[in-house]
């Protein structure tokens, strides 16, 4: 008999060798109808997989992230078959899932155009309505290599695949078959024929190598229901309106120029927001007992060999020569921080040392990958390095987590998830050190009671890391903060401190960033707020609007009073009607409008309107000033006075 332990702890007994779908039927017909795949002992598998012995057993539906991923990967195969039906000469490369969808890389000499999408979708609907089963075919690696000897893409994929068993999937009795590790949904008909859409097509080099052939990458999305697809498409339309590149131009925050592709030019209004972010960042870091340093942008090439960045990062670095000596423009700040540490002797009494740097770094990005502020070649990283003893690790990690939570909540980011990334294939340091470091990070997260996911093999080359992924107002995920534990680099740079017993020991180094790239964070904020910044960040906080020329003098008086109190304030004294002035202020995303006319001048008051509101109220100048100052002081996200 097979014993299946379900997620709730219940045990289901079934005949040994029973297929997973039969076991699901025993659990309940409703679940069997919704089931797309299963997890057997924590590993994803098809519903056709056999069950033997004592195993943990979980049923996946489209309502679970892993089940939805299976649905999307299966839809990618359906799209690939549709493309092959329309263009028989198309060669399939690979088709993974991505956030909110999937893509397939296609080698096809004839271009696939947006006007072809409807034709592809119609063919996909035919495949879905045929309700063909996904059939798994397994063979040895050598058999697979012989089978695909004619296809260089599949040969490459087979050679890169792990394990001795190679699998293919076929759609029922059709001619379509593709190399894939699976799993897949049981039948093509499990997809709602109204709940998918082809989104775009773009060029992509094989393996991202510009020396290889350019492929066509066709993107699609699929959701459990048409209602969810429609909601997703609405979010995309809203995202277009919030595009930071568009809003940045409208608000005159930043620009890019051909003379420096990938290098952002911040304009005066953009610098106001930038400086407010930095002032807040410094205030919080002083509270958490950090000191601040500054290290050079260009350092000797030998330093990057010593740090290990040369072996792991040189493709992303820029180089130059000074007096016949090779130098590198820094892609990271940590080696400079290590040199500062080594400039004097240290004692355990100084620990923990929390050293922060707003460091300007440069990293090469291919021209096709750059995207406004969120993907640039030069950026400022809100870096910090904490030097401590092994006993202080957990406490310091907890302190960084507290700092992260305080900063994110101030900007309105309360919804985020955490990943713990473990040892990558290319790394420095022993397995013992990696295990110790990983356990320390996990221990701090558990102490804080924070849920986290394990991201196998995605750690930095020098140590494991915790990554914070925030969700913006549209539900999009952005990776921001990171905490990385490093036992190796202090050894490479011979960092030591004098311990209580007067012996020299090597400190532990914690790398951490909260906002990551400040340029990228500014882009995220623009889109999250849609340019409607809270008053403390707004480039222009108040605009005084005179009803007519008769009250221009009073408007200027009010403006001077607010400016003297530190409010970023302008006055609109144009001849336009007040309705036009109000509309322009709304369009310019001004948080507060102070309307003044003869009545307001006589009573020493203002008629106050809030951004994106038709309501107004009368306030005296000092009460209004006090209310705005409090909103700025508290960094409130609300405008209500």
Number of C-alpha atoms within 10 A of each C-alpha: 13 17 18 23 18 15 11 7 10 9 16 16 15 18 14 14 13 16 17 22 23 16 21 21 14 13 14 10 11 10 15 19 13 14 22 26 29 26 19 20 14 11 11 20 23 23 24 20 18 16 23 16 14 16 17 17 24 21 25 23 23 21 12 11 11 17 23 23 24 25 27 30 27 28 29 26 29 24 27 27 26 22 26 18 16 13 14 11 13 17 20 22 22 20 22 16 21 14 10 14 23 25 27 24 24 24 19 17 13 10 11 19 11 13 8 13 19 12 13 22 21 13 19 26 20 15 20 19 16 14 16 18 18 24 19 21 15 15 14 13 18 12 13 20 19 11 13 15 12 10 13 12 16 22 18 13 15 20 11 9 14 11 9 10 14 20 19 17 22 20 22 17 11 10 9 16 19 18 22 23 17 18 26 29 29 21 19 27 17 22 24 16 20 16 16 24 21 20 15 15 19 13 14 19 15 19 9 11 10 11 9 11 14 19 22 23 22 26 21 24 24 28 26 19 15 15 12 14 18 15 12 17 15 12 16 13 12 14 17 13 13 20 19 26 20 16 19 24 11 13 16 14 22 21 16 15 10 7 7 11 13 25 21 18 15 18 14 13 16 20 15 18 19 19 12 15 19 15 12 14 16 17 12 15 19 12 9 14 12 20 14 15 14 15 18 12 16 16 18 17 18 13 17 22 13 14 20 19 20 17 13 16 14 17 12 15 19 15 14 14 11 8 5 7 10 13 18 21 20 26 24 20 24 20 21 19 18 19 14 14 18 14 8 8 10 16 14 19 11 11 15 20 17 20 21 23 21 22 24 22 20 21 20 16 17 13 11 8 10 16 13 21 27 19 18 23 22 21 24 18 22 21 24 26 24 24 28 21 18 15 9 13 23 18 14 19 24 18 14 20 21 13 16 18 15 14 17 18 11 14 18 16 17 14 14 17 17 20 19 24 22 22 24 16 10 13 18 19 16 10 11 9 15 22 14 14 24 22 14 19 23 18 16 19 20 13 12 11 9 12 10 16 12 13 17 13 16 18 23 19 22 23 29 29 27 27 24 23 19 20 17 19 16 14 12 14 16 16 17 21 22 23 23 24 27 25 22 23 22 19 16 11 17 13 21 20 23 16 16 10 6 10 9 15 16 20 25 25 27 22 20 24 22 24 24 18 26 22 23 22 19 20 21 20 18 21 25 24 16 18 22 21 21 21 25 24 20 21 24 20 21 25 22 29 30 27 22 17 14 12 19 20 13 20 29 18 14 25 22 16 16 23 14 11 12 11 20 18 21 20 20 20 18 14 12 13 12 18 11 11 22 22 13 13 22 19 14 15 21 25 25 24 25 26 24 25 21 14 12 19 16 10 11 15 21 27 20 22 20 21 20 15 8 8 9 14 10 14 17 14 19 15 13 20 17 14 15 23 18 14 18 19 11 10 16 17 16 10 15 11 12
